[in-house]
């Protein structure tokens, strides 16, 4: 019993270290465009990131946490020692990258580390899951860059007034918000639900005429959210266009931060899923709450450096291109939550900012993307996954040699 308590304590400490690390690293990027556009100060951004990302972790973090904890290896259940080895490896690599100013994708590091620890434990490769995850990862930078570039070019077009284009984008985001997957609004079968489903279906506010998995009530609620967002943004632009754009940029950035908390907390809590269920007999909600707390502390203590690095070093874009970068990041991340696929917000945001930055460069208006910085970052991405797997494999073997850790 004493041995189990010791090992679980080490695993929990490693999980908190990891959640602190992703709070300091991965959740900072979504507000970087707002800081780069001078719509938000670095310190205020760090404060808001902690609170909003922590909330997102609790209400949206369940699906990716389960994937990390149960789906990356076959034939074994992740033990406390394996979880500790994976988390310590990933968090250390991310912290080193953070200190050097090169954000390392937390999803790459944690996924590689979990696979390495699981194989060292005696598990097998979950090939089908890897194909699904890798396909999504390879799609992210291409899709993000294309969408961000297209939206940025559209916002620069004289044929689409900003008083029309930006409110329409706000309406799209509002519609999506009504349908984001929330752990706190489960469907009758226990799966995560959404605001639209809770208001229309579970509370029986509107008729449940089903269109596939969607209902008429959900459509009406979603459209209502979209219209409210559109009208609110339009009203803000009429008063003072530049100020209204900056306000929308801040709100959109915080919504992406909320989403980032939902995607990133699972990287810290996923390895402990089996431990909480089988050894501690506790609800995963408590695990998500611990992860959210770690993210909050990490954002408050270390986020300013990364916020500044991403906002200034990767691309110099204005508020309109920043909005163009945040829109695809928000949509892609929400899709990842629905599919339960771990993603790195460094990768998501950088590819979006690159796409928006290319729109600036192609227009000849200055700004752009640092090619050398992007090259170094790409190398760090590749090393983070492969290196994390090898290090975690070896670390698990070393930990099991320590008395009390078998």
C-alpha positions, 0 to 999 in steps of 0.5 A, spaced: 500 500 500 505 504 501 508 503 495 502 505 491 501 511 495 508 513 493 508 512 486 501 515 485 504 521 489 510 521 484 505 521 478 500 526 480 506 531 481 508 529 474 501 531 472 501 537 475 508 539 473 506 537 466 499 542 466 503 547 469 508 547 463 502 547 458 499 553 461 506 556 461 507 554 454 501 552 449 495 556 452 499 562 451 499 562 443 491 564 442 492 571 445 499 572 442 495 576 435 491 580 440 498 582 444 501 583 437 495 588 435 496 592 441 489 590 443 491 587 450 497 588 454 502 582 455 501 581 463 493 582 462 493 577 457 497 572 461 492 573 467 486 572 462 489 566 459 490 562 466 483 563 468 479 562 461 484 556 460 483 553 466 475 553 465 476 550 458 480 545 461 474 543 466 468 543 461 472 541 455 478 536 457 474 529 457 475 526 450 482 528 449 484 526 456 481 519 455 485 518 448 491 520 451 490 515 457 487 509 454 488 509 446 495 510 444 498 503 446 494 496 446 494 490 451 496 494 457 493 499 462 498 505 464 501 504 471 502 510 475 510 509 474 509 509 466 504 515 467 510 518 471 515 517 466 511 519 460 509 526 464 516 527 467 519 526 460 514 531 456 514 536 461 522 537 461 522 537 454 517 542 453 520 546 459 527 546 455 524 549 449 520 554 453 526 557 456 530 557 449 524 561 446 522 555 441 515 553 443 515 545 443 508 542 441 506 539 447 501 534 444 507 531 440 511 530 446 506 527 450 504 522 445 511 520 444 512 519 451 506 515 452 507 511 446 514 510 449 512 508 456 507 504 454 511 500 449 516 499 455 511 497 459 509 491 454 504 494 450 503 494 443 503 499 437 496 502 436 497 503 429 490 505 427 490 510 432 496 513 430 494 513 423 488 517 425 492 522 429 498 523 424 493 525 418 489 530 423 496 533 425 498 533 417 492 537 415 492 542 421 498 546 418 495 546 411 488 547 412 489 553 417 494 556 413 489 556 407 483 558 411 487 564 415 490 566 408 483 566 405 480 570 410 485 575 411 485 577 403 478 577 404 478 582 410 483 586 406 478 586 399 475 593 398 469 589 396 467 586 403 466 592 408 469 591 414 462 592 417 460 586 414 465 581 413 467 582 421 460 581 424 459 575 419 465 572 422 463 573 429 456 570 427 460 564 424 463 563 431 457 564 435 454 559 431 460 554 433 460 556 440 452 553 441 455 547 438 462 546 442 462 539 446 462 540 453 463 535 458 458 538 463 452 538 459 452 530 457 447 527 453 443 521 456 448 516 453 453 519 457 457 522 452 459 530 452 453 534 449 453 542 447 449 548 449 444 547 443 443 540 445 442 542 452 437 548 451 433 544 445 433 537 446 434 536 454 430 541 456 425 540 451 424 548 449 423 546 442 421 540 437 425 535 437 425 534 429 431 530 428 436 531 422 441 526 423 444 527 430 441 534 429 434 537 431 430 543 429 431 546 436 438 545 436 438 549 429 434 555 432 438 555 438 445 555 434 442 561 429 440 565 435 447 565 438 450 566 431 445 572 430 447 575 437 454 575 436 453 578 429 449 584 432 453 585 438 459 585 433 456 590 428 454 595 434 461 595 436 464 597 430 458 602 428 461 606 435 468 606 433 470 601 428 478 600 430 476 599 437 470 595 435 475 590 431 480 590 437 474 588 442 472 582 437 479 580 437 480 580 444 474 576 445 475 571 439 482 570 442 479 568 449 474 564 446 480 560 443 484 560 449 478 557 452 478 551 447 486 551 448 484 549 455 480 543 453 485 540 448 491 541 452 489 539 459 488 532 457 496 532 455 497 532 463 491 528 465 490 523 460 496 518 463 492 518 470 485 516 467 486 509 469 489 511 475 483 515 477 478 510 475 481 503 478 486 505 483 483 511 486 476 510 484 475 518 483 471 521 477 475 524 472 472 531 473 477 531 479 483 530 475 481 535 470 480 540 475 487 539 478 489 540 471 486 546 470 489 549 476 496 547 474 494 550 467 492 557 471 498 557 475 503 556 469 499 561 465 500 566 471 508 565 472 511 563 465 506 565 459 508 572 458 515 570 455 511 565 450 506 570 448 511 576 446 515 571 442 509 568 438 506 575 437 513 578 435 517 573 432 513 569 428 509 574 424 507 582 425 500 582 423 495 587 424 488 586 428 484 584 421 490 578 419 490 576 427 482 575 426 483 571 420 489 567 424 484 565 430 478 563 426 481 557 423 484 555 430 478 555 434 474 551 429 480 546 428 481 545 435 473 544 436 474 539 431 479 536 435 475 535 441 470 532 438 474 527 435 478 526 441 485 527 438 490 531 442 493 537 438 498 542 440 496 549 440 503 552 438 502 548 431 495 550 430 497 558 432 503 558 428 500 555 422 494 560 422 499 566 424 503 564 418 497 564 413 495 571 415 502 573 415 503 571 408 497 575 406 500 581 408 507 579 405 503 578 398 500 584 398 506 588 399 504 592 405 510 589 410 510 584 415 511 577 414 514 570 417 521 569 420 523 563 415 529 561 420 525 561 426 520 557 423 525 552 421 528 551 428 521 550 430 520 545 425 526 541 427 524 542 435 517 539 433 520 532 430 525 531 435 520 532 441 516 526 439 521 521 437 526 524 442 520 523 448 518 516 446 526 514 446 527 518 453 520 515 456 522 508 454 528 508 458 526 512 464 520 507 465 526 502 465 530 506 470 524 508 475 522 500 475 529 499 478 528 503 484 525 500 490 518 501 491 517 503 484 515 496 481 
